[in-house]
């Protein structure tokens, strides 16, 4: 990627590879908090000249470093600085919503040398929607920059009556002087002498007050939060090196994307543009992470329950019981110029909320949590029946009400993502295939929990509705001529017949008739759908197909992960392993072997995966994708009344041993190792505090 990103809690930094934030950068680089850009420039120079980048590292999710040097500098035929004589290292991290940067200078010139380093800053306090070019509107007033003894202070009086400020603080012992918005640090170094300067950037919103910790303490505190995270996450180690790296990268990226807005930890969607609470994205990422860190699911459910819709509000596409799509905290949202306070224009977040709750209780056996959220559950079920099914035909449809809302309200939410085979765009109300699967899965899952609490009448109603939906879905969405399901039904209930990845999600729900599963599985790994690196969002050769598009031919790791969970669920192990191997191969082509939000859908025969130009990275549900590889290959699909932990292993090529340590289940932990030799799997259970039996179930020969 052509940028460097750091995040902790609500603050994230987006710079170029040199660590700078150039003015007027087309990608909107900056320091952001609560949808506001608190730094729009941060540039480091030496004697007023740009530095030369040697190396840029952002392998860690909570720290980054850049190694730079000076250009050759002469004045009046006199050498000021010999080229590459000064080594400059920038080291930075974010802790407790404060940016810390240490700049270290070392001289390799054989004689004493003098020079200056300059840091220039600017803060435009632009709203995220304005930075991205999506909206314009009434904004506030930036005040004159203040220069104090050890700090620069930028102030902004928002149109939302909220004052925002950025304080840039330096050490008084550095000899620095500030003029305008540039700080000059003088240096005098002998040969191989080293000196450091440290700068802290503190963004403040409203009456917020924050004193930045001293750097060593702040850094230690940050490291400890990661150590705590790693200590409480399930450990998976295999004899497949690339898979190990991918799992570790995903786990660390997910920690960086975790946030708590007062209701427990959850994942924001991704960086740089979606560092806020989401419905669909946060729910899916929590579902992916469930076997590794179930507390995230609990925090996600608490957070989204808090924001659950309570009234009919067309401006925000809100309806009673509906789970939100996205919340924003910037000036345009606060002044109601955009409807994201929160915005509810998503058709799938509500059933996904119910699915995540069901899955969490299945894993944890924490039925009390279900009882705690029962009012939210019943409101969500009522929304599905009353508002989700707009015309009473048994299918769940979406239609945009808000004038500044989203037209397509499934996960493929771009305007061109639901297209007929003749190239015409489908018109709403639209019933998406995967959403019918989510609703079916939610109804059966909640029915299971109702039965466990003695609410048999409610359970029977949900099971009856699910059975009706299954019959109608397989009749209305199945395309006999191509042996596959339509992506959607349009406003006239006509099939939108383009071959896409969407029906692959339905495998996990159990909604697909058993006699059609093999055709769906084979279609998903066919040459038109599977690029060699992943399942495309749209099949090659379709009228809307474009490998460079956002949703019409690209490859999304999370999309593949939802399909993989379904493939494992219906015992499509051969197809699942093809997809897993393709994604692992793809990861090797991306920086730090990190799966991005998406990449282009060009086939393997055309070379390495082609990056999508503005893909978010890290992205929560992309980071969570490798974790679903583990679950799929282990065949982990518990029910609430499970009397044992069943494993149905099916490993990819090159993987013959998997050790799982501290897997949370049923209020306890289990650690085990599975080894494969040819077609035989051996299980060795090292620890089991769940009180339940751990067993292998597979078509292969089993030794326990």
C-alpha positions in Angstrom: 0.0 0.0 0.0 1.2 3.5 -0.7 0.4 4.8 2.8 1.1 4.1 6.4 -1.6 3.8 8.9 -1.7 3.6 12.7 -4.7 3.3 15.0 -5.6 3.0 18.7 -9.0 3.5 20.1 -10.7 6.4 18.2 -7.5 8.0 16.8 -5.8 7.0 13.5 -3.0 8.4 11.5 -2.7 8.1 7.7 0.6 9.3 6.1 2.7 8.7 3.1 5.6 6.1 3.3 8.0 8.9 4.5 5.7 9.5 7.5 4.5 12.9 6.1 1.1 14.3 5.6 1.5 16.5 2.5 -0.9 19.3 1.9 -3.7 18.6 -0.7 -2.8 14.9 -1.0 -5.4 13.2 -3.2 -5.9 10.3 -0.7 -6.9 12.5 2.2 -3.9 11.8 4.4 -4.2 13.1 8.0 -4.7 12.5 11.7 -8.4 11.7 12.3 -10.6 11.4 15.3 -14.4 11.1 15.4 -14.6 11.8 11.7 -12.6 15.0 11.8 -9.1 15.6 10.4 -7.0 17.1 13.2 -3.9 17.3 11.1 -3.9 18.1 7.4 -0.2 18.6 7.1 2.8 17.2 9.0 6.1 17.5 7.0 9.6 16.9 8.1 12.5 18.7 6.4 16.2 19.1 6.9 17.5 22.7 6.4 14.3 23.3 4.7 14.7 20.5 2.1 12.8 17.2 1.8 14.4 14.1 3.1 15.2 10.9 1.1 13.3 7.8 2.2 15.4 4.7 2.7 13.0 2.3 4.4 9.4 2.4 5.7 8.1 -0.2 8.2 4.6 -0.6 9.4 4.6 -4.4 10.1 3.5 -3.8 13.6 -0.1 -2.7 14.1 0.6 -0.2 16.8 3.9 1.3 15.8 5.7 2.3 12.6 9.2 3.6 11.7 10.8 5.3 8.7 14.5 5.6 8.0 15.5 8.6 5.9 18.6 10.6 5.0 19.5 14.0 3.7 20.1 15.1 0.1 23.4 16.8 -0.9 23.2 20.4 0.1 25.5 23.3 -1.0 25.3 27.0 -0.5 27.5 29.6 -2.3 29.7 26.7 -3.4 30.2 25.5 0.1 29.0 22.1 1.3 26.3 22.5 4.0 25.6 18.7 4.3 27.3 15.9 2.4 24.7 13.6 0.8 23.6 10.7 3.0 25.6 11.9 6.0 22.7 12.2 8.4 20.5 9.2 9.3 17.0 10.2 10.4 14.7 7.7 12.0 11.0 8.5 12.7 9.3 6.3 15.3 5.7 6.7 16.2 2.7 5.2 17.9 -0.7 6.1 19.2 -1.7 5.6 22.8 -4.9 6.8 24.6 -5.8 9.0 21.6 -2.4 10.8 21.6 0.1 10.6 18.7 3.7 10.2 19.9 6.7 10.7 17.5 10.4 10.4 18.3 12.8 11.7 15.7 16.3 10.4 16.0 19.3 11.9 14.2 22.7 10.3 13.8 25.7 11.8 12.0 28.0 9.8 9.9 30.0 12.9 8.7 33.6 12.7 9.9 33.6 16.2 11.4 31.1 18.1 13.7 28.1 19.3 11.7 25.2 21.6 12.3 21.8 21.5 10.7 18.1 21.9 11.6 15.1 19.7 11.3 11.8 21.4 10.7 8.3 20.1 11.4 5.5 21.9 9.6 1.9 21.4 10.6 -1.6 22.4 9.5 -5.0 21.4 10.8 -8.1 22.0 8.6 -10.6 20.1 10.9 -12.4 18.9 7.7 -15.3 16.5 8.1 -14.6 13.0 6.8 -17.4 13.3 4.2 -15.8 16.5 2.8 -12.3 15.0 2.8 -13.6 12.1 0.7 -15.5 14.5 -1.7 -18.9 13.0 -0.9 -20.6 16.0 0.6 -20.3 19.8 1.0 -22.2 22.0 3.3 -22.2 24.5 6.2 -19.0 24.4 8.2 -17.4 26.3 11.0 -14.5 28.7 11.4 -10.8 28.0 11.9 -9.1 30.3 14.4 -5.7 31.8 14.3 -2.9 29.4 15.3 -1.5 30.0 18.8 2.2 29.6 19.5 3.2 29.0 23.2 6.4 28.1 24.8 6.3 24.4 24.1 3.3 24.0 21.8 1.3 25.0 18.8 -2.5 25.1 19.2 -4.9 25.0 16.3 -8.5 25.8 17.1 -11.8 25.4 15.2 -15.3 26.5 16.1 -17.6 24.0 14.5 -21.0 24.7 12.9 -22.2 22.1 15.4 -21.2 24.4 18.3 -18.4 22.0 19.2 -14.9 23.4 19.6 -12.1 21.2 18.3 -8.4 21.7 18.8 -5.0 20.2 18.0 -2.1 20.7 20.3 1.4 19.9 19.0 3.7 19.7 22.1 7.5 19.4 22.1 10.2 19.1 24.8 11.3 22.5 26.1 14.9 21.2 26.3 15.2 20.6 22.6 16.0 24.3 21.9 13.1 24.4 19.4 11.6 27.6 18.1 8.2 28.0 16.5 7.2 30.5 13.8 3.8 30.3 12.2 3.0 26.6 12.1 6.6 25.4 11.7 8.8 24.2 14.5 12.6 24.3 14.0 14.9 22.0 16.0 18.6 22.9 15.9 21.1 20.0 15.9 24.9 20.0 16.4 26.4 16.5 16.1 29.9 15.0 16.2 30.7 11.9 14.2 28.3 9.0 15.1 26.7 11.2 17.8 22.9 10.7 18.2 20.2 13.1 19.5 16.5 12.7 19.7 13.5 15.0 19.8 10.0 14.0 20.8 6.7 15.5 19.7 3.2 14.7 20.9 0.0 15.6 19.0 -3.2 15.8 21.1 -6.6 16.2 19.4 -9.4 17.4 21.6 -13.1 17.5 21.1 -15.4 19.9 23.0 -14.7 20.0 26.7 -12.4 17.0 26.5 -9.2 17.5 28.5 -6.2 15.2 28.1 -2.7 15.3 29.4 -0.4 13.2 27.3 1.6 10.6 29.2 5.4 10.7 29.1 6.5 8.6 26.1 8.0 5.6 27.9 4.9 5.1 30.0 2.5 5.6 27.1 4.4 3.1 25.0 4.5 0.6 27.8 0.8 0.9 28.4 0.2 0.4 24.7 2.3 -2.7 24.6 0.5 -4.1 27.6 -2.8 -3.8 25.9 -1.5 -5.9 23.0 0.0 -8.4 25.4 -3.3 -8.8 27.2 -5.1 -9.2 23.8 -2.7 -11.9 22.7 -2.8 -13.7 26.1 -6.6 -14.1 25.8 -6.9 -15.0 22.1 -7.0 -18.7 20.9 -3.6 -19.7 19.6 -3.4 -21.7 16.3 -0.1 -23.0 15.0 0.3 -25.2 12.0 3.1 -26.6 9.9 2.0 -24.3 7.0 4.1 -21.2 7.3 2.0 -18.9 5.1 -1.2 -19.8 7.0 0.5 -19.1 10.3 1.6 -15.7 9.1 -1.9 -14.9 7.8 -3.6 -15.9 11.1 -1.1 -13.9 13.2 -1.5 -10.8 10.9 -5.3 -11.0 11.1 -5.2 -11.3 14.9 -2.9 -8.3 15.4 -4.9 -6.2 12.8 -8.1 -7.0 14.6 -6.7 -5.7 17.9 -5.7 -2.5 16.2 -9.3 -2.1 14.9 -10.9 -2.8 18.2 -12.7 0.1 19.9 -15.0 0.7 22.8 -17.6 3.5 22.8 -19.0 2.5 26.2 -20.7 -0.8 25.7 -17.8 -3.2 25.3 -15.1 -3.9 22.7 -16.0 -4.3 19.1 -14.3 -3.9 15.7 -14.6 -0.8 13.5 -15.0 -1.7 9.9 -11.6 -0.6 8.5 -9.0 2.0 7.8 -8.7 4.7 6.6 -12.3 5.5 5.9 -14.5 3.3 8.1 -13.0 3.7 11.6 -16.4 3.9 13.2 -19.1 1.5 14.5 -20.8 -0.4 11.7 -23.7 -2.8 11.7 -23.0 -5.4 9.1 -19.2 -5.1 9.1 -18.7 -5.3 12.8 -21.2 -8.2 13.1 -19.4 -10.3 10.5 -16.0 -9.6 11.9 -17.2 -10.6 15.3 -18.7 -13.8 13.9 -15.3 -14.6 12.2 -13.5 -14.0 15.5 -15.9 -16.0 17.7 -13.7 -19.1 18.2 -10.7 -16.8 19.0 -12.1 -14.0 21.2 -15.9 -14.3 22.0 -15.9 -11.2 24.2 -15.8 -9.2 21.0 -19.1 -10.7 20.0 -20.6 -9.7 23.3 -19.3 -6.1 23.0 -20.6 -5.9 19.4 -24.1 -7.0 20.4 -24.2 -4.6 23.3 -23.1 -1.7 21.2 -25.6 -2.4 18.4 -28.4 -3.1 20.8 -27.8 0.3 22.3 -28.3 2.0 18.9 -31.2 -0.3 17.7 -33.9 1.7 15.9 -36.9 2.9 17.9 -39.0 5.0 15.5 -39.9 5.5 11.9 -37.5 8.2 10.5 -37.2 8.3 6.7 -34.2 10.7 6.8 -32.1 8.1 8.5 -33.9 5.0 7.0 -34.7 4.1 10.6 -37.5 1.8 11.7 -38.3 0.3 15.1 -36.2 -2.8 15.8 -33.8 -2.2 12.9 -30.0 -2.5 13.5 -28.0 0.4 12.3 -25.7 0.5 9.3 -23.2 3.2 10.4 -22.7 6.1 12.8 -20.6 9.2 12.3 -19.5 11.9 14.7 -18.4 14.7 12.5 -19.6 18.2 11.9 -21.9 17.3 9.0 -23.6 14.5 11.0 -24.0 16.7 14.1 -25.7 19.4 12.1 -28.0 16.9 10.3 -26.5 17.6 6.9 -25.9 13.8 6.5 -28.2 11.2 8.1 -25.5 9.2 9.8 -26.4 9.8 13.4 -26.7 6.8 13.1 -27.9 5.8 9.6 -30.0 2.6 9.3 -29.9 1.9 5.5 -28.9 -1.7 5.6 -31.1 -4.7 5.0 -28.8 -7.4 6.5 -27.5 -6.0 9.8 -30.7 -7.0 11.7 -30.7 -10.7 10.8 -26.9 -10.8 11.3 -27.4 -9.4 14.8 -29.6 -12.4 15.6 -27.2 -14.8 14.0 -24.2 -13.5 16.0 -26.2 -13.7 19.2 -27.2 -17.3 18.4 -23.7 -18.2 17.6 -22.3 -16.6 20.7 -24.7 -18.5 22.9 -23.9 -21.7 21.1 -20.2 -21.3 21.8 -20.5 -19.9 25.3 -23.6 -21.6 26.5 -24.4 -18.2 28.1 -28.2 -18.4 27.9 -28.4 -15.5 30.5 -27.0 -13.2 27.8 -29.8 -14.2 25.4 -32.3 -13.4 28.2 -30.6 -10.0 28.7 -31.0 -9.1 25.1 -34.5 -10.6 24.7 -36.2 -7.2 24.2 -33.8 -6.4 21.4 -34.3 -9.8 19.9 -38.0 -9.5 19.8 -37.8 -6.0 18.3 -35.5 -7.3 15.6 -37.9 -10.2 14.8 -40.8 -7.7 14.6 -38.8 -5.5 12.3 -38.1 -8.5 9.9 -41.8 -9.4 9.9 -43.3 -5.9 9.7 -40.8 -3.7 7.9 -38.3 -6.0 6.3 -41.0 -7.8 4.4 -42.4 -4.7 2.8 -45.1 -6.3 0.7 -46.0 -9.4 2.8 -44.7 -11.9 0.2 -42.4 -13.7 2.7 -39.1 -12.2 1.3 -37.1 -9.4 2.9 -36.6 -6.4 0.6 -34.9 -3.0 0.9 -35.8 0.4 -0.5 -34.0 3.7 0.1 -36.2 6.3 1.8 -33.5 8.9 2.8 -32.6 11.5 0.2 -28.9 11.2 1.2 -29.0 7.5 2.0 -27.7 4.4 0.2 -29.5 3.0 -2.8 -28.3 -0.6 -2.6 -28.5 -1.7 1.0 -26.9 -5.2 1.0 -23.2 -5.7 1.5 -22.6 -4.8 -2.2 -23.9 -1.3 -1.6 -22.5 0.5 -4.8 -25.1 1.8 -7.2 -24.2 -0.7 -10.0 -24.0 -3.9 -7.9 -27.4 -5.4 -8.6 -27.6 -5.8 -12.4 -29.6 -8.0 -14.8 -28.0 -10.2 -17.3 -28.9 -7.7 -20.0 -27.0 -5.0 -18.3 -30.0 -3.1 -16.8 -29.8 -2.2 -13.2 -32.4 -3.7 -10.9 -34.8 -1.3 -9.3 -36.0 -1.5 -5.7 -37.6 -2.9 -3.7 -35.0 -5.6 -4.0 -34.9 -8.9 -2.3 -31.3 -10.2 -2.1 -30.5 -13.9 -2.0 -28.0 -13.8 0.9 -30.4 -11.8 3.1 -33.1 -14.5 2.7 -30.4 -16.9 4.0 -29.6 -14.7 6.9 -33.2 -14.4 7.9 -33.8 -18.2 7.6 -30.6 -18.8 9.8 -31.7 -16.2 12.3 -35.2 -17.6 12.7 -33.9 -21.2 13.3 -31.2 -20.0 15.6 -33.4 -17.9 17.8 -36.0 -20.7 17.8 -33.3 -23.0 19.2 -32.7 -20.5 22.0 -36.4 -19.9 22.6 -36.9 -23.7 23.1 -34.0 -23.7 25.6 -35.8 -21.0 27.7 -39.2 -22.8 27.5 -40.8 -20.4 24.9 -42.0 -23.2 22.6 -44.8 -21.3 21.0 -42.5 -18.6 19.8 -40.0 -21.2 18.7 -42.6 -23.0 16.6 -43.7 -19.8 14.9 -40.1 -19.0 13.8 -39.6 -22.6 12.6 -42.8 -22.5 10.6 -41.8 -19.1 9.0 -38.4 -20.6 8.2 -39.9 -23.6 6.5 -42.2 -21.4 4.4 -39.2 -19.2 3.4 -37.2 -22.2 2.4 -39.9 -23.4 0.1 -40.5 -20.0 -1.5 -36.8 -19.2 -1.9 -35.9 -22.3 -3.7 -38.9 -21.8 -6.1 -38.4 -18.1 -6.7 -34.6 -17.8 -6.8 -33.4 -21.0 -8.4 -32.5 -20.7 -12.1 -32.8 -24.2 -13.6 -31.2 -23.3 -16.9 -27.9 -22.4 -15.3 -28.1 -24.5 -12.1 -27.6 -21.6 -9.8 -29.5 -19.0 -7.8 -30.3 -15.4 -8.8 -28.6 -12.7 -6.9 -32.0 -11.0 -6.2 -35.6 -10.4 -7.1 -36.4 -6.9 -8.5 -39.3 -4.6 -7.9 -41.5 -6.8 -10.1 -40.3 -10.1 -8.5 -38.4 -11.0 -11.6 -35.1 -12.8 -11.1 -31.9 -10.8 -11.3 -30.1 -13.6 -13.0 -26.4 -12.4 -13.1 -24.1 -15.0 -11.6 -22.6 -13.6 -8.4 -21.0 -14.7 -5.2 -24.1 -13.7 -3.1 -25.9 -17.1 -3.2 -22.7 -18.6 -1.8 -23.6 -17.0 1.6 -26.8 -19.0 1.6 -24.9 -22.3 2.0 -24.2 -21.4 5.7 -27.8 -20.9 6.5 -29.1 -24.2 5.3 -31.7 -22.5 3.1 -30.5 -24.2 -0.1 -32.2 -27.5 -1.0 -29.8 -30.4 -0.5 -30.2 -31.6 -4.1 -28.9 -28.2 -5.3 -25.9 -27.8 -3.1 -23.4 -29.6 -5.3 -24.3 -27.4 -8.3 -23.8 -24.3 -6.2 -20.5 -25.6 -4.8 -19.1 -26.4 -8.2 -20.3 -23.1 -9.7 -18.4 -21.2 -7.0 -15.1 -22.8 -7.9 -15.7 -22.8 -11.7 -13.3 -20.8 -13.9 -15.8 -18.0 -14.5 -16.4 -17.4 -10.7 -13.1 -18.4 -9.1 -10.2 -16.3 -10.3 -7.5 -18.7 -8.9 -7.0 -16.3 -6.0 -10.6 -16.1 -4.7 -14.2 -16.2 -5.6 -15.2 -13.2 -7.7 -18.1 -11.0 -6.7 -19.5 -11.5 -10.3 -18.7 -14.2 -12.8 -16.5 -13.4 -15.8 -18.6 -13.0 -18.9 -21.6 -11.5 -17.3 -22.9 -8.2 -18.7 -21.9 -6.2 -15.6 -18.5 -8.0 -15.1 -15.5 -5.8 -14.6 -12.4 -7.2 -12.7 -11.5 -3.6 -11.7 -14.8 -2.8 -10.2 -15.7 -2.5 -6.5 -18.5 -5.1 -6.5 -18.8 -6.5 -10.0 -15.9 -8.8 -10.5 -13.4 -8.0 -7.8 -12.5 -10.5 -5.0 -13.4 -9.7 -1.4 -11.8 -11.9 1.2 -14.7 -11.5 3.7 -17.2 -12.5 0.9 -15.1 -15.7 0.5 -15.1 -16.3 4.2 -18.8 -16.3 4.5 -19.0 -18.7 1.6 -16.3 -20.9 3.2 -18.3 -21.2 6.4 -21.1 -22.5 4.3 -18.9 -24.8 2.3 -17.7 -26.3 5.5 -21.2 -26.5 6.9 -22.5 -28.6 3.9 -19.4 -30.8 3.8 -18.0 -29.1 0.6 -14.5 -29.6 1.8 -12.9 -30.1 -1.6 -14.3 -26.7 -2.8 -13.5 -25.0 0.4 -9.8 -26.0 0.3 -9.5 -24.7 -3.3 -10.7 -21.3 -2.1 -8.5 -21.3 1.1 -5.4 -22.1 -0.9 -6.2 -19.4 -3.5 -6.5 -16.7 -0.8 -3.3 -17.8 1.0 -1.5 -17.6 -2.4 -3.0 -14.1 -2.9 -1.9 -12.9 0.5 1.8 -13.4 -0.5 1.5 -10.6 -3.0 0.3 -8.0 -0.5 2.5 -5.9 1.9 3.1 -7.8 5.1 1.0 -10.7 3.7 -2.1 -8.8 4.8 -5.4 -9.6 3.0 -6.8 -6.2 1.9 -10.5 -5.2 1.8 -10.6 -6.4 -1.8 -8.4 -6.9 -4.9 -9.1 -7.0 -8.6 -10.6 -10.1 -10.1 -8.1 -10.9 -12.8 -7.3 -14.6 -13.2 -4.2 -16.3 -12.0 -3.1 -16.9 -15.6 -2.7 -13.1 -15.9 -0.1 -13.0 -13.1 -0.1 -11.9 -9.5 -3.2 -10.5 -7.8 -3.8 -6.9 -8.9 -4.4 -4.5 -6.0 -7.6 -2.4 -5.9 -6.4 1.2 -5.9 -8.3 2.4 -2.8 -8.9 -0.7 -0.8 -8.9 -0.3 3.0 -6.1 -2.1 4.8 -6.3 -3.2 7.5 -10.0 -4.0 7.2 -11.7 -5.9 10.0 -13.6 -8.6 8.0 -10.6 -9.1 5.7 -8.4 -9.6 8.9 -11.0 -12.0 10.2 -11.0 -14.1 7.0 -8.0 -16.3 7.9 -9.7 -17.2 11.2 -12.6 -18.7 9.2 -10.1 -20.9 7.4 -9.4 -22.6 10.8 -13.0 -23.0 11.6 -13.8 -24.4 8.2 -10.9 -26.8 8.1 -11.8 -28.1 11.6 -15.5 -28.3 10.8 -16.6 -26.4 14.0 -20.4 -25.9 13.9 -21.8 -26.4 17.5 -25.4 -26.1 18.5 -26.7 -24.9 21.8 -27.6 -28.4 23.0 -24.2 -29.9 21.9 -23.1 -32.5 24.4 -19.7 -32.7 22.8 -17.3 -30.6 20.7 -17.3 -32.2 17.3 -14.4 -31.7 14.9 -14.6 -32.8 11.2 -11.1 -31.9 9.9 -10.3 -31.5 6.3 -6.9 -29.8 5.7 -5.5 -28.0 2.7 -2.6 -29.3 0.7 0.7 -28.8 2.6 -1.0 -28.7 6.0 -0.6 -31.8 8.1 -0.6 -30.6 11.7 -2.7 -28.0 13.5 -2.3 -27.2 17.2 -5.1 -25.2 18.9 -4.6 -23.8 22.3 -7.1 -22.3 24.7 -10.2 -22.5 22.4 -13.1 -21.1 24.4 -16.2 -23.3 24.5 -19.0 -23.8 26.9 -17.5 -21.7 29.6 -14.2 -23.6 29.5 -11.1 -24.0 27.4 -9.9 -26.8 25.2 -6.4 -27.4 23.7 -5.7 -30.1 21.1 -3.5 -31.1 18.2 -4.7 -32.8 15.0 -2.2 -34.6 12.8 -2.8 -35.9 9.3 -1.0 -38.7 7.7 -2.3 -39.5 4.2 -6.1 -39.9 4.7 -5.9 -40.4 8.5 -6.4 -37.8 11.2 -5.2 -38.3 14.8 -6.5 -36.2 17.7 -4.6 -35.5 20.9 -6.4 -33.4 23.6 -4.0 -31.7 25.9 -6.5 -29.9 28.1 -10.3 -29.8 28.4 -12.1 -27.7 31.0 -15.4 -27.6 29.2 -16.9 -30.7 30.8 -17.8 -31.9 27.3 -16.3 -34.6 25.2 -14.1 -33.6 22.2 -14.4 -36.0 19.2 -13.5 -36.3 15.6 -16.2 -37.0 12.9 -15.0 -37.4 9.3 -15.2 -39.5 6.3 -11.4 -40.1 6.7 -10.0 -42.7 9.1 -9.9 -41.4 12.6 -7.6 -42.2 15.5 -8.3 -40.6 18.9 
